[in-house]
Amino acid sequence: MSSVNKNLSAFEGNAIPNGSGMRISIVVSEWNTEITNALKEGAVETLLENGVTEKDIKVSYVPGSFELSLGAQYLCEDKTIDAVICLGCVIQGETRHFDFICDAVAHGITNVSLKYNKPVIFGVLTTNDQQQAKERAGGKHGNKGVEAAVTALKMLALKNLFSQ
């Protein structure tokens, strides 16, 4: 989906499910903290606005986006956690490092989700520059943290639909 002139955090149509009683962990990369803290704030605010209590939100930190997968795995091992939101930011540089990190993080987060049968949400910005990251961390294109929180709530609702 193109983000040109679009706020991706504006949700239309399907309602956001209520998260009452859900325990959600958020794992945040410490690299690019200006961006990742804005993502975290958006995610926490969205969860609180949609019924998740402050005591049911656990925030943890890892050094960089590459470590998000293992951080998510540690959190998924807690059987009381219903979902994990992974928040990070990888900005294109002059080397292929960007490609390797983005690929590893995407695969790692997917694998953790499948291994634990829990929603593990990819809230990682992969941008060409700092300005694009700012535009997606509370700027003109919304906040990827908000989107990740909504995704977690929607995936939990889907999971609960089939486990009743």
N, C-alpha and C positions, 0 to 999 in steps of 0.2 A: 504494500500500500504506500503510495506516495505521501510524503508529509508536506509537500509544497503548499504553503498558505493554509495549512490545516492544523488545528489543535487536536492532537491525537488523544487527549485526555477528556474530551467532551463525549460523553456516552449518551447515545440516542437509542431508542428502541428498547431492547431488553433491560429490565430492571436489574439493579445490582442486588444480589442476594444478601440477606441479613447474616452477619457473622456471629450472632450471639452464641456463646458457648464454645466457640472455636478458639483453639490455641495456635497462634501463628508466630513462627520465628522469622526474623529478618537477619540475613548475614550480609554485611556491608564491607566493600573493599575500602581500605585506607588510602589507596592510590587515587589521586585526583579528588581529594576530599571536598573541595568546593562543590563539585558536581555530586559526588556520592552522598554527602550530607543532605543536599537538597532532595535527592531521590528518596532517601530515608524519611525525611520530614513529610514528603508527599504520601509515602506509603503508610506511615503511622497515622497521619491525619485521616486518610481515607478509611483505614480499618476502624478507627474510633467512630467516624461518622456513620459507619455501617454496622454497628452493634458489637464489635470486638472490644472487650474491656482492656484498659491499660495493663492490668495484671496478666492478661492473656497474650500480651505481645512481648516477645523476648528479642532483644537486639544484640547481636554479636558482631565482632569485627575480625577481618582477616587482612593480611598485608596488601594483597593485590587481587585483581580479578582472577588470575590463574588459581588462587587458593579458594575461590568460592565453592568449587565442587566438593572439596574435602570438608570445608566448613559446613556445607549443606548436609553432607553424609553424617558428620558428627551429630548435627541437630536432628536428623531423621531417626537416628538410633534411639532417641527419646520417644517412647511409644505414646506419650501424651501430646506430642506435637502433631497437629493436623496438617500443616502445610509449612513450607519454607519459601521465602522470597529472597532471591539472590540479586543484590544490587551492586553494580560496578560500572566502570567507564574505561574503555580502551580507545585511545586516540591515535589515529594513523601517524606514523613517524616516517623516517626515511629508509627504514629497513623492513624486512619481511616479518619481523617480530610480531607486528600487529596481526598478520594472517595466522600465525601459529597460535598465538594466545586466544584469539577469537574462536578459532576452530576447536581448540582444546576445551575452552570454557563451555561452549555450546554442547559439545558431546558429553562432557563431564556432568553438567547439570541434567541433561536428558537421562543419562545412565543412572544417576542417583534417584531420580523420580521413578524410573521403572523398577529399580532394585527394591525400593521401599514401598512402592505402590501408593505414593503420596504426591500431591502436587508440589513440585519444586519449580519455582517460577523464574524464568530468564528475564531479569530486569537489568540487563547489561547494555549500556550504550556503546555502540561501535561507530565512531564518527571520524570524519576526515580532519576535524580541527576542534579547538576549544570552543569556538563560537557555536558550532553545531551542537556540541554537548550542552552548552548553556541554554540553547533554544529548546532542548528536550528535557531539561532539568528544572522546569518552572518558567521557561521563556515562552516564546510565541507558538511553539509546537506542543505545549503542555508539559507534563511531568511523567516520565517513564515509571517513576515510583508509584504514582497514582494508578497507572495502567497495570502494573504488576500486582498491586493490592487487589484491584478489581478482578484480575485474572485468577488470583488465588481464591477469592470468594466464589467466583463462578465455577471453578474446577471442584471446589469442595461441595458445592450444591449438586453438581453432576454426580460426584462420587456418592454422596448421601442418597441421591435419588435411586441409585441401583443397589444400595446396601440396606435398604429397608425391608 
